[in-house]
């Protein structure tokens, strides 16, 4: 229990420090605001891989 209290106290102090530090000007720095992941020509994996393997073995799923 002591560990949880000391950890919570440490996290609170860290958040205070992080939130009060001001980021300095960095000339020439540019950060694009774009999505990192590119769209892919495959559907999303919406089930566990094992289910897809079983579907393929039974003939329900036709491999691309």
N, C-alpha and C positions, 0 to 999 in steps of 0.2 A: 504494500500500500504506500510505503514511503517513496518507492521508486516512481509511482504514478504521480504523486504530488510534486516531486522534484522535477520530473519530466514536464509536467504541465506548467510549472513555474518557469522553467528554462524556455519552453516554447513561447510563453507570454512575453518574456524579456526579449527573445529573438524577434518576435513580430513587432514589438515596439521599436527596436533598433532598425529593422528593415524598413518600416514604414516612415521613419523620420530621416533616413539618409536621402539626400538629394542627389540626383544624377546630374553630373556636370555636362556642359555643352560639348558635343563631339563633332567638330566641323568635318564635313565630307561624309558623315555617316548617314546612310539611307537604308531603311528597312522596308521592303515591299510588303504590302498587306494583301496576300493572296492565299488561296488554299494550297496546302502542300501536296495533298494526294491527287494524283491525276486519275481521271476516269479510265476504267479498264473495260475491255470488250467482253468481260465475263460477269455473270450475275453474282450477287453477294452470297457468301456461304451462310445460309440461314439455319442450318441444322448441323448436328455433329457429323464429323467426317465419316464416322462408322456407319451412320445411316445411309449416306450417299454410297459407300462401298457396298452395303447390303443391297441397295436399290440397283446398283449396276450389275451385281452378280445375279439378281433375280430377273433382270431384263427391263425393269421399270425405267431406268435411267440410261439414255443413250449418250455415250461419251462424245464430247465435242471434237 
